[in-house]
Amino acid sequence: MTGVTMEKRIAEQAVTADPSEQEEIASQGQVRFWNPAPGIAGDFDCAYLDGGMALPHVHEDWQFAVSALPSAVSIGAFRRYIARPDNVTVVHPYEAHTEHGIAGGPRRLWVLHVAPSVVNQLYRQSNGQAPRFASPVVHDGPSADTLRELLRNSLTGSLSGEDFITQALAWLLQMLQRHALGADTPRGPNSAQPSIERARAYLQAHATEPLLLSDLVGLAGVTTSHLVRSFSRKIGLPPKSYQTQLRLARARRLLSQGKPATWVAYECGFADQSHLSRRFKEFYGLTPGAFHSQYQIRPGITLTVGVDAA
């Protein structure tokens, strides 16, 4: 099945959902999230993203993606990489990143998110440590084609949940064996300073708690101006914005587990459900309610959506 045929099918297929939910989702752009193995495992989730440039964000999981068009992925503040359709892009957990098309074109991404526990277990079986990828762009045409086909087959419902997991694990193991490096391998030309890593680790461990910049300053052992400047340069976001992204990433995971949005908002440190909804839509291109509706629909039933994914 070609990319054009697949995109046409995504646009044409209807969904058996509440009409108000359909209208809300349709207004958000071409964004489709789904669970490839409902009721079997929660360690994988998938997405198809078609639209403009995404804002900088983070995920709790590993992200592996293939594009239908030449695109760019930016890691941190200044590291920008070009990816072609025969490349696989890899984003580490909690790594600030964004994706966008080239020269104003759209991004059309097939995305697989995998829980860190799965990736670590697979890699340690053959290597004994957690993996790293030296570059976010892996030049491996066969792996790119396999991942793209795997995600297409899952979305159309032509692949059962059990078969998806079997094939995804086989693909992932091969990817790790071919391209992953040891955990101490630096990512890109500018690995973070120890003081910045301490601040980042603290934010990850206390993402839902109120943030006092003075606490981070004391932990990092640097001045406030140095912390904010260096954190933004190395991580790609200021400390407070990075914490917001950590909260959104956690909210996304909890929503995918079927938790109600009101509970998720307070659990993740947002003032209320409205606050969560505004920020979630800003960075993921749809509201928590629309995301939940998409995620509950079994593969093979695809939402009718628009064209301006954020």
C-alpha positions in Angstrom: 0.0 0.0 0.0 1.5 3.4 -1.0 1.8 6.4 1.3 -0.8 8.3 -0.9 -3.3 5.4 -0.7 -2.8 5.2 3.1 -3.3 8.9 3.6 -6.4 8.9 1.4 -7.8 6.0 3.5 -7.1 7.9 6.7 -9.0 10.9 5.4 -12.0 8.9 4.1 -12.7 6.3 6.7 -15.5 7.1 9.2 -15.6 6.4 12.9 -18.3 5.1 15.2 -17.9 7.7 17.9 -20.0 10.5 19.4 -20.6 13.2 16.7 -19.4 16.0 19.0 -16.2 14.1 19.5 -15.8 13.6 15.8 -16.3 17.3 15.2 -13.8 18.2 17.9 -11.2 15.8 16.6 -11.7 16.8 13.0 -10.9 20.4 13.9 -7.5 19.5 15.3 -5.7 18.4 12.2 -4.4 15.1 10.8 -3.4 13.5 14.1 -4.1 9.8 14.9 -3.0 8.0 18.0 -3.8 4.3 18.6 -3.0 1.3 20.8 -1.6 -1.4 18.6 -2.4 -4.2 21.0 -5.5 -3.4 23.1 -5.9 -5.5 26.2 -2.6 -7.2 25.7 0.3 -4.8 26.5 0.7 -1.2 27.3 4.3 -0.9 26.4 3.7 0.3 22.8 1.7 3.1 21.3 1.6 4.4 17.7 0.8 7.7 15.9 0.4 9.1 12.4 1.1 12.9 12.3 0.5 15.0 9.2 0.8 18.7 9.4 3.0 21.6 10.3 5.9 22.0 12.8 5.5 20.5 16.2 6.5 22.6 19.3 9.4 21.3 21.4 8.2 18.5 23.6 9.3 15.3 25.4 8.1 11.7 25.8 8.5 9.3 28.7 9.1 6.6 26.1 11.6 5.9 23.3 10.4 7.3 19.9 11.2 5.6 16.6 9.7 7.3 13.5 9.8 7.2 9.7 8.7 10.0 7.5 6.8 9.9 4.1 8.6 13.1 3.1 12.1 14.7 3.8 11.8 16.2 7.2 13.9 17.6 10.0 14.2 16.6 13.7 15.7 19.0 16.2 17.2 17.8 19.5 17.8 20.3 22.2 18.3 23.9 21.3 20.6 23.9 18.3 21.0 20.4 16.9 19.0 19.9 13.7 19.2 16.9 11.6 17.7 16.1 8.2 15.8 12.8 7.8 14.8 11.1 4.6 12.0 8.5 4.1 14.7 5.8 4.2 15.9 6.9 7.6 14.7 6.0 11.1 14.7 8.9 13.6 15.3 8.0 17.2 14.5 10.1 20.2 15.6 9.1 23.7 13.2 9.3 26.7 12.8 12.7 28.2 14.8 14.3 25.3 13.4 17.7 24.1 12.7 17.6 20.4 10.6 18.8 17.5 9.9 17.6 14.0 8.9 19.6 11.0 8.9 19.5 7.2 11.6 20.9 4.9 11.2 24.3 3.3 7.7 24.9 4.7 6.4 21.4 3.7 4.3 19.2 6.0 5.6 16.6 8.3 4.2 13.1 7.7 5.4 10.8 10.3 4.7 7.2 11.3 5.7 7.0 15.0 6.3 4.1 17.4 6.7 4.8 21.1 8.2 2.0 23.2 8.5 1.8 27.0 12.1 2.2 28.3 11.8 -1.1 30.2 11.2 -3.0 26.9 14.2 -1.3 25.1 16.5 -1.8 28.1 15.6 -5.4 28.5 16.1 -6.2 24.9 19.5 -4.4 24.7 20.8 -5.8 28.0 20.1 -9.4 26.8 23.0 -9.0 24.3 25.0 -6.1 25.8 24.4 -5.8 29.5 23.7 -2.1 29.7 21.1 0.5 28.7 21.4 1.7 25.0 22.1 5.0 23.5 22.1 6.2 19.9 24.9 8.6 18.9 22.7 10.3 16.3 18.9 10.8 16.1 19.0 9.9 12.4 19.7 6.2 11.6 20.5 5.5 7.9 18.9 2.1 7.4 16.4 1.8 4.5 15.2 -1.7 5.2 14.5 -0.9 8.9 12.6 2.2 7.8 10.5 0.3 5.3 9.7 -2.4 7.9 8.7 0.0 10.6 6.5 2.0 8.1 4.7 -1.2 6.9 4.3 -2.4 10.5 2.6 0.7 11.6 0.4 0.9 8.5 -0.7 -2.7 8.9 -1.5 -2.0 12.6 -3.6 1.1 11.8 -5.6 -0.6 9.1 -6.4 -3.6 11.4 -4.7 -6.1 9.2 -2.3 -7.1 12.0 -3.5 -8.6 15.3 -2.2 -7.3 18.6 -0.2 -10.4 19.2 1.4 -10.3 15.8 2.2 -6.6 16.2 4.1 -7.2 19.4 6.0 -10.2 17.9 7.0 -8.2 14.9 7.7 -5.0 16.8 10.0 -6.8 19.2 11.9 -8.4 16.4 12.3 -5.1 14.6 13.4 -3.4 17.7 16.0 -6.0 18.6 17.5 -5.9 15.2 17.6 -2.1 15.3 19.4 -2.2 18.7 21.9 -4.8 17.6 22.7 -2.8 14.4 22.8 0.7 15.7 22.7 1.2 19.5 25.8 2.0 21.5 26.6 1.9 25.2 24.9 4.1 27.8 28.1 6.2 28.2 28.1 7.2 24.6 27.5 11.0 24.4 24.5 12.1 22.3 25.6 14.7 19.8 28.4 17.2 20.1 27.3 18.8 23.3 26.6 16.5 26.2 25.0 18.2 29.2 27.2 19.4 32.1 26.9 17.5 35.4 25.2 20.4 37.1 22.6 20.5 34.3 22.1 16.7 34.5 21.5 17.0 38.2 18.8 19.7 37.6 17.2 17.6 34.9 17.2 14.5 37.0 15.5 16.4 39.8 12.8 17.7 37.5 12.1 14.2 36.2 11.8 12.9 39.8 9.6 15.8 41.0 7.7 16.7 37.8 4.3 17.2 39.4 5.6 19.2 42.4 5.7 23.0 42.6 9.0 24.2 41.1 11.2 26.6 43.0 14.1 27.8 40.8 16.1 28.3 44.0 15.9 24.6 44.7 17.4 23.8 41.3 20.1 26.4 41.7 21.2 25.0 45.0 21.1 21.5 43.6 23.1 22.4 40.5 25.6 24.6 42.5 25.5 27.4 39.9 24.0 30.9 39.7 20.4 31.4 38.6 21.4 33.0 35.4 23.9 30.3 34.6 21.4 27.6 35.3 18.7 29.0 33.1 21.0 29.9 30.3 22.9 26.6 30.3 19.8 24.4 30.9 18.1 26.1 27.9 21.1 25.6 25.7 21.8 22.0 26.6 18.3 20.6 27.1 16.4 22.8 24.6 13.9 24.3 27.0 14.1 26.5 30.2 13.6 24.5 33.4 10.0 25.5 34.0 9.0 24.7 30.3 10.8 21.4 30.6 8.8 20.6 33.7 5.6 21.4 31.9 6.6 18.9 29.2 7.3 16.3 31.8 3.8 16.8 33.1 2.2 16.6 29.7 4.1 13.4 28.9 2.9 11.8 32.1 -0.7 13.1 31.4 -0.5 11.5 27.9 0.5 8.1 29.4 -2.3 8.2 32.1 -4.9 9.2 29.5 -3.8 6.3 27.3 -4.5 4.0 30.3 -8.1 5.3 30.4 -7.8 7.6 33.4 -10.3 10.5 33.5 -9.0 13.9 32.4 -10.1 15.6 35.6 -8.1 13.2 37.7 -5.1 13.3 35.3 -5.0 17.1 35.5 -4.6 17.2 39.3 -2.3 14.1 39.3 0.1 15.8 36.9 0.3 19.1 38.6 -2.1 21.2 36.4 -4.4 23.8 38.0 -7.5 22.1 36.6 -8.8 20.2 33.6 -9.1 23.3 31.5 -5.4 24.1 32.1 -4.4 20.6 31.0 -6.7 20.8 28.0 -5.1 24.0 26.7 -1.6 22.8 27.1 -2.3 19.3 25.8 -3.9 20.7 22.6 -1.1 23.2 22.2 1.6 20.5 22.0 -0.2 17.4 20.8 -2.7 18.9 18.4 -5.8 17.7 20.1 -7.6 17.8 23.4 -7.3 15.1 26.1 -10.9 14.1 25.3 -10.1 13.6 21.6 -6.9 11.8 22.4 -8.8 9.4 24.8 -11.4 8.8 22.1 -8.8 8.0 19.5 -6.9 5.7 21.8 -10.0 3.7 22.7 -10.9 2.9 19.1 -9.5 -0.4 17.9 -7.1 -0.4 15.0 -8.8 -0.7 11.6 -11.4 2.0 12.5 -9.8 5.3 11.6 -10.8 8.8 12.6 -11.7 11.4 10.0 -9.3 14.3 10.7 -8.2 17.5 9.1 -4.8 18.7 7.9 -3.1 21.1 10.4 -1.6 18.8 13.0 0.5 20.8 15.5 
